[in-house]
């Protein structure tokens, strides 16, 4: 990793700037929160595509791109490789997006038009790598095409995040229902059955007949 002031582990705060191309007054984003996040997502994706650096959309907006009904929280997430941090951050700064430090050492935050942006360097407790990005599928997000994390990788990340302090199955169930035929459940069973909370969710899916019963094989 080189010494860009925003690259992990050291960060610096950049000044805020207006969001270029926004639909609201003076370049601001629409008041509708869902559409505002989509506009921010499209702007970031356009800058990343122009930079030539590999990336993939992640999080709830990625699930939306695969067909899950919009249920955005408060940001849009993009996976990038740690070694590309300098180039990616510079591309977004040059495009008018303010970047700033985050307490976590595995992401960098940005803000545009009042919406938060997360650049994620680690997913499912593993560094973002070329293999993960190569599995991404190019899909339209509100008319803009961009690489989107594969459904299995999205669910893998969500299962890995389950812990005693965060164990909400409420938004995982719709995702599992909508994407069940696109997800490699055998891979997720092998990866997560030893952990109690992911195992509980995977068992719940079986009881609800969303997935077939799984039997471990040697």
C-alpha positions as CSV (number, residue, x, y, z in Angstrom):
1,X,0.0,0.0,0.0
2,X,1.4,3.4,-0.8
3,X,1.1,6.5,1.4
4,X,-2.0,8.2,0.1
5,X,-3.4,10.1,3.1
6,X,-6.7,8.2,2.9
7,X,-5.4,4.7,2.3
8,X,-5.5,2.3,5.2
9,X,-4.3,2.4,7.9
10,X,-3.9,6.2,8.0
11,X,-6.6,8.6,6.8
12,X,-7.1,12.3,6.3
13,X,-10.3,14.3,6.0
14,X,-11.1,16.0,2.7
15,X,-13.4,19.0,2.5
16,X,-17.0,18.5,1.4
17,X,-18.0,19.6,-2.1
18,X,-21.3,19.8,-3.9
19,X,-22.4,16.6,-5.6
20,X,-22.0,17.1,-9.4
21,X,-25.0,16.1,-11.5
22,X,-27.5,16.0,-8.6
23,X,-31.1,16.5,-9.4
24,X,-32.0,18.9,-6.5
25,X,-31.3,22.6,-6.0
26,X,-27.6,23.6,-6.5
27,X,-26.7,20.1,-7.5
28,X,-28.1,18.3,-4.4
29,X,-29.6,14.9,-4.6
30,X,-33.4,14.1,-4.7
31,X,-35.2,14.3,-1.3
32,X,-36.4,10.7,-1.8
33,X,-33.9,8.7,0.1
34,X,-34.0,5.6,-2.0
35,X,-33.5,7.5,-5.2
36,X,-30.8,9.6,-3.6
37,X,-28.8,6.5,-2.8
38,X,-29.3,5.2,-6.3
39,X,-28.1,8.5,-7.7
40,X,-25.0,8.4,-5.5
41,X,-24.4,4.8,-6.5
42,X,-24.5,5.6,-10.2
43,X,-22.2,8.5,-9.7
44,X,-19.6,6.5,-7.8
45,X,-19.8,3.6,-10.3
46,X,-19.3,6.0,-13.2
47,X,-16.2,7.4,-11.6
48,X,-14.8,3.9,-10.8
49,X,-15.5,2.6,-14.3
50,X,-13.7,5.7,-15.8
51,X,-10.7,5.0,-13.5
52,X,-10.3,1.5,-14.9
53,X,-9.9,0.0,-11.4
54,X,-11.7,-3.2,-10.6
55,X,-14.7,-2.9,-8.2
56,X,-18.1,-4.4,-7.4
57,X,-21.2,-3.0,-5.9
58,X,-22.0,-4.6,-2.5
59,X,-24.6,-4.3,0.3
60,X,-28.3,-3.6,0.0
61,X,-28.0,-1.8,-3.3
62,X,-26.3,-4.9,-4.8
63,X,-29.2,-7.0,-3.5
64,X,-31.6,-4.6,-5.1
65,X,-29.7,-5.0,-8.4
66,X,-30.3,-8.8,-8.2
67,X,-34.0,-8.2,-7.7
68,X,-34.5,-7.8,-3.9
69,X,-37.0,-5.0,-3.2
70,X,-35.3,-1.8,-2.2
71,X,-34.6,-1.6,1.6
72,X,-31.6,0.7,1.7
73,X,-30.3,1.6,5.1
74,X,-28.0,4.7,5.0
75,X,-25.2,4.2,2.5
76,X,-24.0,2.5,-0.7
77,X,-21.1,0.0,-0.6
78,X,-18.4,-0.8,-3.1
79,X,-15.8,-3.5,-2.8
80,X,-12.3,-2.7,-4.0
81,X,-8.9,-4.4,-3.5
82,X,-6.7,-3.0,-0.8
83,X,-3.9,-2.5,-3.3
84,X,-6.1,-0.3,-5.4
85,X,-7.0,2.0,-2.6
86,X,-4.9,5.0,-3.7
87,X,-6.1,5.0,-7.2
88,X,-9.8,4.5,-6.3
89,X,-9.8,7.2,-3.6
90,X,-8.1,9.7,-6.0
91,X,-10.6,8.9,-8.7
92,X,-13.5,9.7,-6.4
93,X,-11.8,12.8,-5.0
94,X,-11.1,14.1,-8.5
95,X,-14.8,13.5,-9.3
96,X,-15.8,15.8,-6.5
97,X,-16.6,13.3,-3.7
98,X,-15.3,14.1,-0.2
99,X,-13.5,11.1,1.4
100,X,-12.8,10.8,5.1
101,X,-11.3,8.5,7.7
102,X,-13.3,5.7,9.3
103,X,-12.6,4.1,12.7
104,X,-12.4,0.7,11.0
105,X,-9.2,-0.1,9.2
106,X,-10.9,-2.1,6.4
107,X,-12.9,0.7,4.8
108,X,-12.8,4.3,3.7
109,X,-15.9,6.5,3.9
110,X,-17.1,9.2,1.5
111,X,-20.1,11.5,1.2
112,X,-21.9,13.1,-1.7
113,X,-25.2,14.8,-1.9
114,X,-25.9,14.0,1.8
115,X,-25.5,10.2,1.2
116,X,-22.8,8.0,2.7
117,X,-20.4,5.9,0.6
118,X,-18.3,3.0,1.9
119,X,-15.3,1.7,0.0
120,X,-14.8,-1.8,1.5
121,X,-11.4,-3.5,1.4
122,X,-12.4,-6.6,3.4
123,X,-15.5,-8.7,3.0
124,X,-16.5,-11.7,5.1
125,X,-13.4,-11.1,7.2
126,X,-11.2,-11.6,4.1
127,X,-9.4,-9.0,2.0
128,X,-11.3,-8.2,-1.3
129,X,-9.4,-10.0,-4.0
130,X,-9.5,-10.5,-7.8
131,X,-11.4,-13.8,-7.5
132,X,-14.2,-12.1,-5.6
133,X,-14.4,-9.3,-8.1
134,X,-14.2,-11.7,-11.1
135,X,-17.4,-13.5,-9.8
136,X,-19.3,-10.2,-9.9
137,X,-22.1,-9.9,-12.4
138,X,-22.6,-6.8,-14.6
139,X,-26.2,-5.6,-13.9
140,X,-28.1,-2.4,-14.3
141,X,-28.7,-0.2,-11.3
142,X,-31.4,2.3,-12.1
143,X,-30.3,2.2,-15.8
144,X,-26.5,2.3,-15.2
145,X,-24.6,-1.0,-15.8
146,X,-22.0,-1.9,-13.2
147,X,-20.3,-5.0,-11.7
148,X,-22.4,-6.3,-8.7
149,X,-21.3,-8.9,-6.2
150,X,-22.6,-12.4,-6.9
151,X,-25.6,-13.4,-4.8
152,X,-23.6,-16.2,-3.0
153,X,-20.9,-13.7,-2.0
154,X,-23.5,-11.2,-0.8
155,X,-25.1,-13.9,1.4
156,X,-21.7,-15.1,2.6
157,X,-20.9,-11.6,3.8
158,X,-24.2,-11.2,5.6
159,X,-23.9,-14.6,7.3
160,X,-20.3,-13.8,8.4
161,X,-21.5,-10.6,10.0
162,X,-24.0,-12.3,12.2
163,X,-23.0,-12.1,15.9
164,X,-24.5,-11.7,19.3
165,X,-24.6,-7.9,18.9
166,X,-26.1,-8.1,15.4
167,X,-28.5,-11.0,14.8
168,X,-31.4,-9.7,12.7
169,X,-32.8,-12.2,10.3
170,X,-35.6,-9.8,9.2
171,X,-33.8,-8.4,6.2
172,X,-32.0,-11.7,5.4
173,X,-35.1,-13.7,4.9
174,X,-36.4,-11.7,1.9
175,X,-33.0,-11.8,0.3
176,X,-32.8,-15.6,0.8
177,X,-36.3,-16.0,-0.7
178,X,-35.7,-13.8,-3.7
179,X,-32.2,-15.1,-4.6
180,X,-32.5,-18.7,-3.4
181,X,-32.1,-20.1,-6.9
182,X,-29.0,-17.9,-7.6
183,X,-27.2,-18.9,-4.4
184,X,-24.8,-21.8,-3.9
185,X,-26.2,-23.0,-0.6
186,X,-23.9,-26.0,-0.4
187,X,-20.9,-23.6,-0.4
188,X,-22.6,-21.5,2.4
189,X,-23.5,-24.6,4.4
190,X,-19.9,-25.8,4.3
191,X,-18.6,-22.4,5.3
192,X,-21.0,-21.5,8.1
193,X,-22.6,-24.6,9.7
194,X,-20.0,-24.6,12.4
195,X,-21.0,-21.1,13.6
196,X,-24.1,-21.0,15.8
197,X,-25.9,-17.9,14.4
198,X,-25.4,-18.6,10.7
199,X,-26.3,-22.2,11.3
200,X,-29.5,-21.1,13.0
201,X,-30.4,-19.0,10.0
202,X,-29.6,-21.8,7.5
203,X,-31.7,-24.2,9.6
204,X,-34.5,-21.7,9.6
205,X,-34.4,-21.6,5.8
206,X,-34.8,-25.4,5.7
207,X,-37.8,-25.3,8.1
208,X,-39.4,-22.6,5.9
209,X,-38.7,-24.8,2.9
210,X,-36.8,-22.0,1.2
211,X,-33.8,-24.4,0.9
212,X,-33.5,-28.2,0.8
213,X,-32.3,-30.0,3.9
214,X,-28.5,-30.2,4.0
215,X,-26.5,-33.2,5.0
216,X,-22.8,-32.7,5.5
217,X,-20.6,-35.0,3.5
218,X,-17.0,-36.1,4.4
